Amino acid sequence: MKDVLPDPVTFRVNGRLWIEGPADRFLGIGRLELLQRIQQLGSISKAAKAMNMSYKRAWELVSSMNTQARVPLVSTQTGGQRGGGAHLTAAGAQAVADFEALQLRFQAFVEAETARLHG
């Protein structure tokens, strides 16, 4: 590749990482952020708002992840005396941790390939 590029040092390797299931994307950067915001804010609607995403879209993403996983990643509670809300299940917290670790390994790969490109 170095022979093709005019100045290889000005180029870099880049990419995005996600996990796909047989029918739909399971987890990627956007879904990871949604899970993190739900964990932080305790609500799908608050997480969606913080991401400038519609509640409907956020709910669709949560539903997709919950359906594809062995056990739900997000648990919801409807309103009442204590109000509604959402939180990550143990599986959801594990999925976040696992994907963050995968992201770090992917970033290390990208950096190594960029260094290789630069020679």
N, C-alpha and C positions, 0 to 999 in steps of 0.2 A: 504494500500500500504506500510505503514511503516514496517509491519511485513514481507514483501517480500524482501525489499531492505536491503543489508548488512549494509549500513551506510546512512540512508536517508538524512543526512545533506549534503552529497556530490552530491546529485541529485537535479535537478531543473525541473520545468515544463517549457516547451517551445512550441512555435507554430508560425505559420504564418497566417495572416488574409487576406482574399480577399472577394470580392463580386462577385458572379456569376449570370449571367443571364440565360435564358432558353437555349441559344445556345453557349455561350462563357463566359469566364471570363470578368467581366466588369472593376473592379478596384482592384489593389493589390499594393504591395510595388514597383514593377518595373514600373508599369504604373503611380503610384503616382510620382515617381522620374522623369519620362519622362515629365509629366505635369509641375512639378516644374521647370525643366530645360528649357522647352519651355517658361514658364513665365519669367524666369530669362534671357534667351539668345535671345528671340524673333525669334526663328527659330527652325524648326523641325530638319533640318540637323545639326545645331550646337548642339542641345540637344542630338541627336543620337551620334555624334562624342564624346561629353563629357562623354557619357555612354559606349563608345566602342561598339556601336550598329550600324548595317547597317541602312542607310536611309530608305531602303525598309521595314525593320522590324519596325522601328519607325513609318513610315507612316501607316503600317498595324495596329499597336496598336492604333494610333490616329483614324483611320477610324473605327475600331471596337468600340471604346468608343463613337465616334460621332454618329454612327449608332444605338447603343443601348440606348443612352440617349434621353430624350424628345426633347432637343435642343442640338446642337453641343457644345462640351466642348472646342474645339480648332477651331479658325477661321484662315484661311490662305489667303495670298494675293500673287498673282503671281508677278513676276518682272516687272519692268517698271522704270520710272524716280526715284521713291523712293525705288526701289528694292523690292524683295519679303520678306516674313516673315510670322510669325505665332504668335498668342497671345491667351491667354485663354479668353473665353467669361466670362460673369458674372456667368453662370452656371458652367463653368470649375473652376473658382476661388472658387465657393461654394462647388463643389465636392472635391477639394483639402482640404479645411477647414474642411468639414464634415468627410472626411476619416482620416485626421490627428487626429481629436477628437475621432473617433472610435478607432484608433490605441492606443491612450492614455488610453482609457477605457479597451481595450484588454490587454495592458501591465499591468494595475492595476490588472486585473483578474489573469494573469499569476503570478504576484508577490504574490498575496493573496494565490493562490493555492500552490505555492512553500513554503510559510510560513506554510501553513497547512500541507504540506508533512513533513516539518521539525519538526512539533509538537510544 
